């Protein structure tokens, strides 16, 4: 319920595209100083932007919500980061690496075509 009111208010406050300090303060007060309702609103706006990338209303409201999250001391590192599953196997000998690199790039290049002169 709080998140829905917060979303509606964020859209109203960001109507002109500017994120004023007063608007940010109002959102923080509406969220009760807690980051959870602001995060829920941010996820809603992100979902809207994934559906319609030209939704400028959601873009401006999301900017405002992110500024409010910064005011309440939101820690960006609360989300898990992706880690690689396994590192590639090391090369057996460094002398083979340039030849392997050349072979790989040669497969990626387009075949050269012989150009015909314009007068023929």
C-alpha positions in Angstrom: 0.0 0.0 0.0 2.8 2.4 0.9 4.7 1.5 -2.2 1.7 2.2 -4.5 1.2 5.6 -2.9 4.9 6.2 -3.1 5.0 5.4 -6.8 2.0 7.6 -7.5 3.5 10.5 -5.6 6.9 10.0 -7.3 5.2 10.3 -10.7 3.4 13.5 -9.6 6.5 15.1 -8.2 8.7 14.3 -11.2 6.2 15.6 -13.7 8.4 18.4 -15.0 11.6 16.3 -15.1 13.4 18.0 -12.3 14.2 16.3 -9.0 14.1 19.0 -6.4 15.3 18.5 -2.8 11.7 19.2 -1.6 10.3 16.4 -3.7 13.0 14.0 -2.5 12.3 14.9 1.1 8.6 14.3 0.6 9.3 10.8 -0.8 11.6 10.0 2.2 8.8 11.1 4.6 6.2 9.1 2.7 8.5 6.0 3.0 8.9 6.6 6.7 12.7 6.8 6.3 12.9 3.2 5.3 14.5 2.0 2.1 12.2 -1.0 1.5 9.2 1.0 0.1 11.5 3.0 -2.0 13.2 -0.1 -3.4 9.8 -1.6 -4.2 8.9 1.6 -6.1 12.2 1.5 -7.9 11.6 -2.1 -9.1 8.2 -1.1 -10.4 9.6 1.7 -12.4 12.4 -0.5 -13.7 9.8 -3.1 -14.8 7.9 -0.3 -16.6 11.1 0.8 -18.4 11.9 -2.8 -19.4 8.4 -3.0 -21.1 8.6 0.5 -22.7 12.1 2.0 -22.9 10.6 5.4 -23.9 8.5 5.8 -20.7 9.9 9.2 -19.6 7.5 9.4 -16.8 9.0 6.2 -15.3 12.5 7.5 -16.0 12.0 10.7 -14.1 10.2 9.1 -11.2 13.0 6.5 -11.0 15.6 9.3 -10.8 13.7 10.8 -8.0 13.3 7.5 -6.1 17.1 6.9 -6.5 17.8 10.3 -5.0 15.5 9.5 -2.1 17.2 6.1 -1.6 20.5 8.0 -1.3 19.0 10.2 1.4 17.9 7.2 3.5 21.4 5.7 3.3 20.6 2.9 0.9 23.6 0.6 0.4 24.0 -0.4 -3.2 26.1 -3.4 -2.2 23.1 -5.1 -0.7 22.5 -6.9 -4.0 24.6 -10.0 -4.7 27.2 -9.6 -7.4 27.8 -12.1 -10.2 31.0 -14.0 -10.0 32.5 -16.1 -12.8 31.7 -19.8 -12.4 35.2 -21.0 -13.3 38.3 -19.3 -14.6 39.7 -20.5 -18.0 42.4 -23.1 -17.9 45.9 -21.7 -18.1 47.9 -22.1 -21.3 50.4 -24.9 -21.3 53.1 -22.9 -22.9 53.3 -19.2 -23.6 54.9 -19.8 -27.0 51.7 -21.4 -28.4 49.5 -18.5 -27.4 50.3 -16.1 -30.3 49.7 -18.9 -32.9 46.4 -19.8 -31.3 45.4 -16.1 -31.2 46.2 -15.7 -34.9 44.2 -18.8 -35.8 41.2 -17.6 -33.9 41.3 -14.1 -35.5 41.7 -15.6 -38.9 38.4 -17.5 -38.5 36.6 -14.2 -37.7 37.8 -12.2 -40.6 35.8 -12.1 -43.9 37.5 -13.7 -46.8 39.3 -11.2 -49.1 37.7 -10.7 -52.5 39.7 -9.8 -55.5 38.7 -6.5 -56.8 38.0 -6.0 -60.4 39.2 -2.7 -62.0 36.4 -0.4 -62.9 37.3 -0.3 -66.6 37.0 -4.0 -67.2 
